[in-house]
Amino acid sequence: MKNIDPTFVAVALLGMIATAFATDAAPPTLPAVETVLERLTEHSQMEEANDLEFKQRYQFTRSRVTEVRNSKGELNKREVKTQVNRPAPTPERAGAAAGTQTNRHTKPGRKSDFVVDRDFLQRFDFTLIGREPINGRPALILDIVPAKKKPPEHNLKDRIINKIAGRVWVDEAESVLVQADFHLTEKVNVIAGLVGAIASFSLSFNRERTSDGLWFTPRMEWHLDGREGLVRRTVDSHEEITAVQLARLNLRYPVDDRYRGE
Protein backbone atom coordinates (compact mmCIF):
# COMPACT_ATOMS: atom_id res chain seq x y z
CA MET A 1 0.00 0.00 0.00
CA LYS A 2 1.33 3.38 -1.00
CA ASN A 3 2.28 5.62 1.91
CA ILE A 4 0.18 8.78 2.33
CA ASP A 5 2.10 12.00 2.66
CA PRO A 6 1.57 13.23 6.28
CA THR A 7 1.78 16.83 5.09
CA PHE A 8 -1.17 16.24 2.79
CA VAL A 9 -3.17 14.72 5.67
CA ALA A 10 -2.41 17.69 7.94
CA VAL A 11 -3.46 20.21 5.29
CA ALA A 12 -6.67 18.28 4.61
CA LEU A 13 -7.56 18.17 8.32
CA LEU A 14 -6.88 21.88 8.73
CA GLY A 15 -9.12 22.60 5.75
CA MET A 16 -11.94 20.54 7.24
CA ILE A 17 -11.61 22.29 10.61
CA ALA A 18 -11.56 25.74 8.98
CA THR A 19 -14.66 24.88 6.96
CA ALA A 20 -16.49 23.69 10.09
CA PHE A 21 -15.64 26.89 11.97
CA ALA A 22 -16.68 29.04 9.01
CA THR A 23 -20.03 27.24 8.86
CA ASP A 24 -20.63 27.70 12.60
CA ALA A 25 -19.72 31.38 12.44
CA ALA A 26 -21.95 32.18 9.46
CA PRO A 27 -24.60 34.76 10.43
CA PRO A 28 -28.25 33.75 10.18
CA THR A 29 -29.99 34.44 6.91
CA LEU A 30 -31.75 37.79 6.64
CA PRO A 31 -35.55 37.57 6.63
CA ALA A 32 -37.62 38.82 3.70
CA VAL A 33 -38.30 42.55 3.64
CA GLU A 34 -42.03 41.85 3.52
CA THR A 35 -41.80 39.83 6.74
CA VAL A 36 -39.91 42.61 8.54
CA LEU A 37 -42.46 45.25 7.49
CA GLU A 38 -45.44 43.06 8.41
CA ARG A 39 -44.08 42.49 11.92
CA LEU A 40 -43.22 46.18 12.26
CA THR A 41 -46.79 47.10 11.33
CA GLU A 42 -48.22 44.63 13.86
CA HIS A 43 -46.05 45.97 16.69
CA SER A 44 -46.82 49.62 15.90
CA GLN A 45 -50.41 48.97 17.04
CA MET A 46 -49.06 48.54 20.58
CA GLU A 47 -47.00 51.75 20.64
CA GLU A 48 -49.61 53.93 22.35
CA ALA A 49 -50.12 51.37 25.13
CA ASN A 50 -46.32 51.07 25.52
CA ASP A 51 -45.92 54.86 25.86
CA LEU A 52 -48.69 55.12 28.44
CA GLU A 53 -47.35 52.24 30.54
CA PHE A 54 -43.85 53.73 30.46
CA LYS A 55 -45.25 57.01 31.83
CA GLN A 56 -47.12 55.15 34.57
CA ARG A 57 -44.13 53.07 35.68
CA TYR A 58 -41.21 55.46 35.30
CA GLN A 59 -40.22 58.88 36.51
CA PHE A 60 -38.15 60.88 34.02
CA THR A 61 -37.34 64.35 32.77
CA ARG A 62 -38.18 65.38 29.23
CA SER A 63 -36.43 68.47 27.88
CA ARG A 64 -36.67 70.19 24.52
CA VAL A 65 -34.53 73.00 23.14
CA THR A 66 -35.69 74.81 19.99
CA GLU A 67 -33.61 77.48 18.24
CA VAL A 68 -34.73 79.69 15.36
CA ARG A 69 -32.16 81.54 13.23
CA ASN A 70 -32.42 84.02 10.38
CA SER A 71 -30.80 83.77 6.95
CA LYS A 72 -27.51 85.07 8.40
CA GLY A 73 -27.43 82.35 11.05
CA GLU A 74 -28.19 84.81 13.85
CA LEU A 75 -30.25 83.45 16.74
CA ASN A 76 -33.72 85.01 16.77
CA LYS A 77 -35.41 82.81 19.34
CA ARG A 78 -34.45 80.09 21.80
CA GLU A 79 -37.09 78.16 23.69
CA VAL A 80 -36.40 75.64 26.43
CA LYS A 81 -39.12 73.39 27.83
CA THR A 82 -38.68 70.89 30.65
CA GLN A 83 -41.27 68.50 32.01
CA VAL A 84 -40.90 65.97 34.83
CA ASN A 85 -43.06 62.87 34.63
CA ARG A 86 -44.13 61.56 38.03
CA PRO A 87 -46.38 58.50 37.87
CA ALA A 88 -49.71 58.73 39.65
CA PRO A 89 -49.63 56.88 43.02
CA THR A 90 -53.25 55.75 42.87
CA PRO A 91 -55.36 53.93 40.23
CA GLU A 92 -57.78 56.88 40.13
CA ARG A 93 -55.06 59.36 39.19
CA ALA A 94 -53.56 56.89 36.73
CA GLY A 95 -56.94 56.62 35.03
CA ALA A 96 -57.18 60.39 34.83
CA ALA A 97 -53.70 60.50 33.29
CA ALA A 98 -54.78 57.96 30.70
CA GLY A 99 -57.76 60.11 29.79
CA THR A 100 -55.55 63.15 29.41
CA GLN A 101 -53.19 61.18 27.19
CA THR A 102 -56.05 60.20 24.88
CA ASN A 103 -57.19 63.80 24.57
CA ARG A 104 -53.71 64.98 23.68
CA HIS A 105 -53.49 62.40 20.90
CA THR A 106 -56.47 63.95 19.16
CA LYS A 107 -54.52 67.12 18.42
CA PRO A 108 -52.86 67.39 15.01
CA GLY A 109 -49.11 67.07 14.65
CA ARG A 110 -48.70 64.48 17.40
CA LYS A 111 -46.90 61.15 17.19
CA SER A 112 -50.23 59.52 16.29
CA ASP A 113 -50.15 61.39 12.96
CA PHE A 114 -47.20 59.22 11.87
CA VAL A 115 -48.36 55.72 12.75
CA VAL A 116 -46.34 53.00 11.00
CA ASP A 117 -49.27 51.33 9.25
CA ARG A 118 -49.68 49.92 5.73
CA ASP A 119 -50.69 53.30 4.34
CA PHE A 120 -47.52 54.83 5.74
CA LEU A 121 -45.23 52.03 4.51
CA GLN A 122 -46.59 52.05 0.97
CA ARG A 123 -45.10 55.52 0.54
CA PHE A 124 -41.59 54.02 0.50
CA ASP A 125 -39.48 51.38 -1.19
CA PHE A 126 -37.38 49.38 1.30
CA THR A 127 -34.08 47.54 0.90
CA LEU A 128 -32.85 45.24 3.66
CA ILE A 129 -29.06 45.68 3.72
CA GLY A 130 -27.95 43.78 6.82
CA ARG A 131 -27.99 43.63 10.61
CA GLU A 132 -25.92 45.11 13.42
CA PRO A 133 -26.19 45.32 17.23
CA ILE A 134 -27.95 48.31 18.78
CA ASN A 135 -27.48 48.46 22.56
CA GLY A 136 -26.43 44.82 22.47
CA ARG A 137 -29.53 43.62 20.59
CA PRO A 138 -29.52 42.51 16.91
CA ALA A 139 -31.19 45.06 14.64
CA LEU A 140 -32.11 44.80 10.97
CA ILE A 141 -31.02 47.73 8.76
CA LEU A 142 -33.30 49.00 6.02
CA ASP A 143 -32.69 51.79 3.53
CA ILE A 144 -35.78 53.68 2.42
CA VAL A 145 -36.51 55.87 -0.59
CA PRO A 146 -39.74 57.42 -1.90
CA ALA A 147 -41.94 54.84 -3.61
CA LYS A 148 -41.65 54.70 -7.41
CA LYS A 149 -45.43 54.67 -7.62
CA LYS A 150 -46.43 58.03 -6.21
CA PRO A 151 -48.94 57.63 -3.35
CA PRO A 152 -51.87 60.06 -2.85
CA GLU A 153 -51.27 63.47 -1.26
CA HIS A 154 -54.13 64.89 0.80
CA ASN A 155 -52.24 67.53 2.78
CA LEU A 156 -48.83 69.08 3.44
CA LYS A 157 -47.86 66.22 5.77
CA ASP A 158 -48.37 63.70 2.94
CA ARG A 159 -46.30 65.79 0.55
CA ILE A 160 -43.41 65.89 3.02
CA ILE A 161 -43.53 62.18 3.86
CA ASN A 162 -43.63 61.26 0.16
CA LYS A 163 -40.25 62.96 -0.31
CA ILE A 164 -38.47 61.39 2.67
CA ALA A 165 -35.53 58.98 2.40
CA GLY A 166 -33.08 57.55 4.90
CA ARG A 167 -32.27 54.51 7.00
CA VAL A 168 -34.06 52.71 9.83
CA TRP A 169 -33.03 50.02 12.31
CA VAL A 170 -35.61 47.49 13.53
CA ASP A 171 -35.08 45.38 16.64
CA GLU A 172 -35.04 41.83 15.28
CA ALA A 173 -36.53 40.14 18.36
CA GLU A 174 -39.44 42.53 18.99
CA SER A 175 -39.90 44.30 15.62
CA VAL A 176 -39.59 47.75 17.18
CA LEU A 177 -38.19 50.77 15.33
CA VAL A 178 -35.10 51.49 17.46
CA GLN A 179 -33.20 54.05 15.38
CA ALA A 180 -33.86 56.22 12.34
CA ASP A 181 -32.24 58.87 10.16
CA PHE A 182 -34.50 60.69 7.68
CA HIS A 183 -33.97 63.55 5.25
CA LEU A 184 -36.00 65.39 2.63
CA THR A 185 -34.99 64.48 -0.93
CA GLU A 186 -36.27 67.68 -2.56
CA LYS A 187 -37.86 71.03 -1.77
CA VAL A 188 -41.52 71.13 -0.75
CA ASN A 189 -43.51 74.25 -1.70
CA VAL A 190 -46.47 75.49 0.31
CA ILE A 191 -49.22 76.63 -2.08
CA ALA A 192 -46.89 76.69 -5.07
CA GLY A 193 -44.27 78.56 -3.05
CA LEU A 194 -46.48 81.60 -2.46
CA VAL A 195 -46.88 80.98 1.26
CA GLY A 196 -43.51 79.37 1.86
CA ALA A 197 -41.23 76.43 1.16
CA ILE A 198 -39.25 73.76 2.99
CA ALA A 199 -35.81 73.64 1.41
CA SER A 200 -34.37 70.89 3.62
CA PHE A 201 -35.43 68.79 6.57
CA SER A 202 -33.75 66.03 8.57
CA LEU A 203 -34.80 64.02 11.59
CA SER A 204 -33.12 61.35 13.69
CA PHE A 205 -33.94 59.48 16.87
CA ASN A 206 -33.01 56.40 18.85
CA ARG A 207 -34.88 54.27 21.36
CA GLU A 208 -33.92 52.14 24.34
CA ARG A 209 -35.57 49.19 26.06
CA THR A 210 -36.05 48.92 29.82
CA SER A 211 -35.46 45.55 31.44
CA ASP A 212 -39.21 45.13 31.95
CA GLY A 213 -39.80 45.35 28.19
CA LEU A 214 -40.89 48.97 27.63
CA TRP A 215 -39.43 51.22 24.94
CA PHE A 216 -38.76 54.96 25.15
CA THR A 217 -37.01 57.60 23.05
CA PRO A 218 -34.05 59.14 24.91
CA ARG A 219 -33.07 61.36 21.94
CA MET A 220 -34.81 63.01 19.02
CA GLU A 221 -33.59 65.93 16.95
CA TRP A 222 -34.60 67.62 13.73
CA HIS A 223 -33.43 70.46 11.49
CA LEU A 224 -35.51 72.53 9.08
CA ASP A 225 -34.39 75.12 6.56
CA GLY A 226 -37.26 76.95 4.95
CA ARG A 227 -39.03 80.12 3.98
CA GLU A 228 -42.19 81.64 5.41
CA GLY A 229 -43.42 84.28 3.01
CA LEU A 230 -40.28 86.20 2.10
CA VAL A 231 -38.48 85.41 5.36
CA ARG A 232 -35.96 82.59 5.39
CA ARG A 233 -35.20 80.83 8.66
CA THR A 234 -33.75 77.65 10.08
CA VAL A 235 -35.11 75.75 13.05
CA ASP A 236 -33.23 73.21 15.16
CA SER A 237 -34.90 71.11 17.83
CA HIS A 238 -33.28 68.70 20.28
CA GLU A 239 -35.36 66.62 22.68
CA GLU A 240 -34.13 64.13 25.24
CA ILE A 241 -35.38 62.01 28.11
CA THR A 242 -33.04 61.80 31.11
CA ALA A 243 -33.08 60.78 34.79
CA VAL A 244 -35.13 57.68 33.99
CA GLN A 245 -35.88 55.68 37.12
CA LEU A 246 -38.55 53.24 38.18
CA ALA A 247 -41.13 54.96 40.36
CA ARG A 248 -41.24 53.77 43.97
CA LEU A 249 -44.82 52.56 43.61
CA ASN A 250 -43.63 50.24 40.81
CA LEU A 251 -40.60 48.64 42.45
CA ARG A 252 -42.30 45.24 42.19
CA TYR A 253 -41.32 45.21 38.48
CA PRO A 254 -37.87 43.80 37.59
CA VAL A 255 -35.49 46.56 36.53
CA ASP A 256 -31.79 46.95 35.92
CA ASP A 257 -29.63 49.34 37.94
CA ARG A 258 -29.67 52.04 35.24
CA TYR A 259 -33.34 52.75 35.93
CA ARG A 260 -33.54 52.06 39.68
CA GLY A 261 -34.42 55.02 41.88
CA GLU A 262 -32.35 56.05 44.88
N, C-alpha and C positions, 0 to 999 in steps of 0.2 A: 504493500500500500504506500502510495506516494505521501511523503511528509508534507504537512500543511505549514506554510510560513507563519510563525507566531506573530510577526508584525502585522500580517494581513488580518489575523484573528483579532488582535487588539484594536486595530482601526475599525473593524466591523462592529465590535462590541461598543466602542465609543460612539459610533454612528447611531446604533440602536438606542443607546441611553440618551443621546442628544435629541433624537426624534421623540422619545417618550416624554422628556421634559418639555419640549416645545409644544406637544399636544396638550399636556396638562396645563401649561401656562397660557394657552390660547384664550382670549377673552370670549365671553358668550356672544352669540350672534345677536345683532341688533334687531329689534322687533320691527314690524311694518309700520310705516308712518301712520297709516289709517288706524292701526291699533292704538298707537300713542295718543292720537287726537281724540279717539272715542273715549278712552279712559280719562283723558283730561277734561272732556266735556262732562262726563258723569260726575267727576269729583267737584267740578265748579259749582254744582247744585248744592253742595254742602258748605260753601265758603261763608255764607251769611251766618249760619249756625256756628261755625268755627270762630268767626270774629266775635260774636256775642259771648260765647263761652270763655274765650280768652279774656275779655273785659270783666267777666264775672269772677274769674279765678285769680287774675293777676293784677297787681298794682304796677303802674309804670308811668313814665313821663313822656309825653309826646310834644315835640317842639318843631316849629316850622319857621324858617327865615326866608322872606321874599324880598328881593331887591329889584328895583326898576331903574334903568339907566336910559339916558337920551342917546342920540345918534353919535355924540362925542365920547360916549362911555362914562359920562359924569353921573354920579348917583343922584337920582331925583327923589327916591322914596325907599325906605327900609322898614319892613314890618316884621316884628318878632311875636310869635304866639306860642304860649306854653300852656299845656293842660295836663293835670295829674289825674290819672284814673285810679279811683279807690273803689273796689268792689263793695256792693251793698251788703251789709251784715245780716239782713233778714230776707226771707223769701218775698215779702211784700214789696220791699224796695227793689229787689232784683227784678220783680215783675214789672214795676214801674219803669225801670231802666230799659227793659226789653221793649216796652211800648214806645218809649222815647226813641229808641234805635229805629224802630219800624217807621216812625214819622219822619225821621231824618232821611231815610232811604227814599222817600217819595219826592224829595227835592231834586231838580235836575243837576247834572254835573257831578253826581256822587259816583262811588265805585260801582254801584248797581247799574249805571249806564253802560258799563263796559264788561258785561258778563261774558265769559268764555263759553258761548253756546254755538250751535251749528251755524246760525246766521253770522256770527262774528268770524268763525273760522273760514267760512267760504269766501271771505274777502281776501284771503292770502293763499299763496302756494308755498308748501313746506318741503324742506329737504332735511332728512335726518343724516347728520354728518358724523356722529360718534357719541361717545360718553366720556365723562370725567367726574371725579369726586367733587361735591360741593358740601363743605362742612362734614366731610367724612362719609357722605352718602352718595352712591352712584346716581348720576344725573344724565339724562339724554339731551343732546344738543341739537337744536333744530334752527336752521336758517329760514327766514321768512321774507317773501317779497310780495308786492301787490299781485292779486290774481290776474291771470291773462284775460279771463272773461270778466269784464267790468261789472261789479255788483251794483244794485240800485243805490241811489243817493237821495235821501229824504230830507237831510238837513246838513248843517255845517259839520257836525260831528262825523257823519258818514263820509263826507268828502275828505276829511282829515285822515280817518282810519284807512280809507281806500288808497292812500298814498304813503302808508307806513311800511318800512322794511326794518330788518334787524335780526337779532338772535335771541332765542329763549332756551332756558334750561329747565327740564321737567324731572322732578324726583322720580326715579324709576320704580321705587317700591310703592309709593302712594299716589303717583300721578298728580302731583302738585306743582304749579309753576313756582320755581324757587329763585329764578333770576332772569332778568330781561334787560335788553338794550335795544331801544327803538329810535328811529330817526325818520324825518320826513324826506321823501325822495324828490319832491318838487314843490314849488310855491303853490299856496292855496289862496285864491282871491275871495274876498267877501263882497258879494253883489258886484261881480265883474271888476273888482278892484276899486269901486267907487267909495265904499265904506272903509275898506282896509285890505290888508293882505298879510299872510303868514309866510315869511320868507324861509325860515328854518325852524325846526322843532326837534328836540331830542328828549328822551325820557329813559331812566334806568332805575331799577330797584332790585333788592334781594330780600329773601325771606329766610327765617330760621324756624326750627322745630323745637318745642319744649319737650322734655322727657315724658310728659303725659300726653303727647300726640297732638298738640295744638300748634298752628302756624301763625306767625306774625311777621310784619314788615319792619325791620329795624332801620332801613334806609330807603328813601325815595328822593330822587332829584330830577328836575327838568329845566330845560332852557328854551326860551322862545325869542325869536328875532322877527319883528313884524312892524306893520304900519297901521295906525289908527287915524283915518282921515289923511292928513298931510304930515302927521307927526310919527316919526320912526322911534321905536323904543325896543329895548331888550328886557326880558324878565327872567330872573333866575330864582328857583325855589329849591330849598333843601329841607327835607323833613326826616326826622329820626325818632325812634323810640328807644329810650334808655331807662336805666334803673328798674329793670324788669325783675320783679320778685313775687313769689307766690304769696297771696294774701293770707293772713293768719287764720281766717275762718276756713281756708281751704288746705290746711296743712295735712289733711288726710290723704291728699293726692300724692303719688310718687313724683319727685322732682330732683333734678341734679343741683349741685351746689351753686351753679351760676345764677339760678333763679330763686334761691332760698332766702327768705327775709332774715334780718338780724334778730 
